């Protein structure tokens, strides 16, 4: 399975968990997708703080759940997955938003991730 599909599987698992409070029973995630989902949950407070700082005029709870999951996943990759280039994490997030979200979502996701990137220090991995 391609990493794009695995990343989306993790994002959808996070979305489902956010909306329902639990994951679908028997959900099969690849090791990569599982690591992403678990990493996002482990760092959720930090990721939400970063999203909130850059979502000017938007409370984190007003952001659509799928867009929140997309943003959390991308920020987790940017901060904690040195094997994934920042540009790849951002591009994948924007592409997922294009396919699954409202028409304004890709620009919103790109804007928040771009603003966050500008404020992260050089060598920002694990140091938000």
Secondary structure as GFF3:
##gff-version 3
##sequence-region A 1 128
A	DSSP	alpha_helix	3	20	.	.	.	ID=ss1
A	DSSP	alpha_helix	31	42	.	.	.	ID=ss2
A	DSSP	alpha_helix	44	54	.	.	.	ID=ss3
A	DSSP	three_ten_helix	60	62	.	.	.	ID=ss4
A	DSSP	alpha_helix	65	80	.	.	.	ID=ss5
A	DSSP	alpha_helix	86	100	.	.	.	ID=ss6
A	DSSP	alpha_helix	105	119	.	.	.	ID=ss7
###
